[in-house]
């Protein structure tokens, strides 16, 4: 099956209405590495191909259908393709805004601890932890040592 057919199938599988605009946005995200802003997504598709407002609407629909995850990197939203039902977690650096994956097992342990302590059943599909990455922390510590 082609990549575009895989993407079309993923969209249809969610029960969301299929449109060519959603397919273009989904395909651009699905075959990009890392997180992309709406402007970057439009550039991948072709700036003349879709208005920015259409890209925003497509992203909102794909996010609602759990095919796209959003990361807030310093007040700038960026998006990444995730397969429907896939848990997707990140560590986000508040200094350089890098987003790196966080192992699902860590979050599963946290869920267990929350349930044991409070009886609350947490169910985040996309969990983000903000802080300072190792690279930025090392840079800051070396600056302080001077």
C-alpha positions as CSV (number, residue, x, y, z in Angstrom):
1,X,0.0,0.0,0.0
2,X,1.4,3.5,-0.8
3,X,2.2,6.0,1.9
4,X,-0.7,8.2,0.7
5,X,-3.2,5.3,0.8
6,X,-1.9,4.4,4.3
7,X,-2.6,8.0,5.4
8,X,-6.0,8.1,3.7
9,X,-6.9,4.8,5.4
10,X,-5.8,6.2,8.8
11,X,-8.0,9.2,8.4
12,X,-11.0,7.2,7.3
13,X,-10.5,4.7,10.1
14,X,-11.1,7.4,12.7
15,X,-14.6,8.1,11.3
16,X,-13.6,11.6,10.5
17,X,-14.8,13.1,7.2
18,X,-12.2,12.6,4.5
19,X,-11.0,15.7,2.6
20,X,-8.1,16.3,0.2
21,X,-6.9,19.1,2.5
22,X,-6.8,16.8,5.5
23,X,-5.0,14.2,3.4
24,X,-2.3,16.8,2.3
25,X,-1.7,18.0,5.9
26,X,-1.7,14.5,7.3
27,X,0.6,13.2,4.7
28,X,3.0,16.1,5.2
29,X,3.1,15.4,9.0
30,X,3.2,11.6,8.7
31,X,6.3,11.8,6.5
32,X,8.1,14.6,8.4
33,X,10.7,14.0,11.1
34,X,9.9,15.6,14.4
35,X,7.4,18.4,15.2
36,X,6.3,20.9,12.7
37,X,4.6,24.3,13.0
38,X,1.6,25.1,10.9
39,X,3.7,27.3,8.8
40,X,6.3,24.5,8.2
41,X,3.5,22.1,7.3
42,X,2.1,24.6,4.7
43,X,5.6,25.0,3.3
44,X,6.0,21.2,3.0
45,X,2.7,21.0,1.2
46,X,3.5,24.1,-0.9
47,X,2.7,27.6,0.2
48,X,0.4,28.2,-2.8
49,X,-1.4,24.9,-2.3
50,X,-3.5,25.6,0.8
51,X,-4.3,28.8,2.8
52,X,-2.9,28.8,6.4
53,X,-6.5,28.8,7.8
54,X,-7.2,25.5,6.0
55,X,-4.0,24.0,7.5
56,X,-5.1,25.1,10.9
57,X,-8.6,23.6,10.5
58,X,-7.1,20.3,9.2
59,X,-4.7,20.2,12.1
60,X,-7.6,20.7,14.6
61,X,-9.6,17.9,13.0
62,X,-6.6,15.5,13.0
63,X,-5.8,16.4,16.6
64,X,-9.4,15.8,17.6
65,X,-9.2,12.4,15.9
66,X,-6.0,11.6,17.8
67,X,-3.8,11.3,14.7
68,X,-1.8,14.4,15.5
69,X,-0.2,15.4,18.8
70,X,0.6,19.0,19.8
71,X,3.6,20.2,21.7
72,X,3.8,23.7,23.1
73,X,7.4,24.7,22.7
74,X,7.8,28.1,24.3
75,X,4.5,29.4,23.2
76,X,4.9,28.0,19.7
77,X,2.6,25.1,18.8
78,X,4.2,22.3,16.9
79,X,2.6,19.1,15.6
80,X,3.6,15.5,15.0
81,X,1.8,12.5,13.4
82,X,0.9,9.7,15.9
83,X,-1.0,6.6,15.0
84,X,-4.5,6.6,16.5
85,X,-4.5,5.0,19.9
86,X,-0.7,5.3,20.3
87,X,0.4,6.8,23.5
88,X,2.8,9.7,22.8
89,X,4.8,11.5,25.5
90,X,7.5,14.2,25.5
91,X,10.1,16.0,27.5
92,X,10.1,19.6,26.4
93,X,13.0,21.9,27.1
94,X,11.8,25.4,28.2
95,X,15.1,26.9,27.1
96,X,15.9,25.5,23.6
97,X,12.3,24.2,23.0
98,X,13.6,20.7,21.9
99,X,11.0,17.9,22.4
100,X,12.3,14.4,22.9
101,X,10.3,11.2,23.4
102,X,9.4,10.0,26.9
103,X,9.1,6.2,27.4
104,X,5.5,5.0,27.8
105,X,6.7,2.7,30.6
106,X,7.6,5.8,32.7
107,X,4.1,7.2,32.3
108,X,2.5,3.9,33.0
109,X,4.3,3.7,36.3
110,X,3.2,7.2,37.1
111,X,-0.4,6.2,36.3
112,X,-0.1,3.3,38.7
113,X,1.2,5.5,41.5
114,X,-1.6,8.1,40.9
115,X,-4.2,5.3,41.0
116,X,-2.8,3.8,44.1
117,X,-2.5,7.1,46.0
118,X,-5.8,8.7,44.9
119,X,-8.0,6.1,43.2
120,X,-8.0,8.5,40.2
121,X,-7.6,6.8,36.8
122,X,-5.4,9.1,34.7
123,X,-5.7,8.6,30.9
124,X,-3.5,11.1,29.1
125,X,-2.8,10.1,25.5
126,X,-0.2,12.8,25.1
127,X,1.8,13.8,28.2
128,X,4.4,16.5,28.3
129,X,6.9,17.3,31.0
130,X,8.5,20.7,30.8
131,X,12.0,21.4,32.2
132,X,15.6,22.0,31.1
133,X,17.3,19.4,28.8
134,X,20.7,17.9,29.5
135,X,22.4,20.1,26.9
136,X,21.0,23.3,28.2
137,X,21.5,22.3,31.8
138,X,25.2,21.5,31.0
139,X,25.5,24.9,29.3
140,X,24.0,26.8,32.2
141,X,26.2,24.9,34.7
142,X,29.4,25.6,32.7
143,X,28.4,29.3,32.5
144,X,27.9,29.4,36.3
145,X,31.3,27.8,36.9
146,X,33.1,30.7,35.1
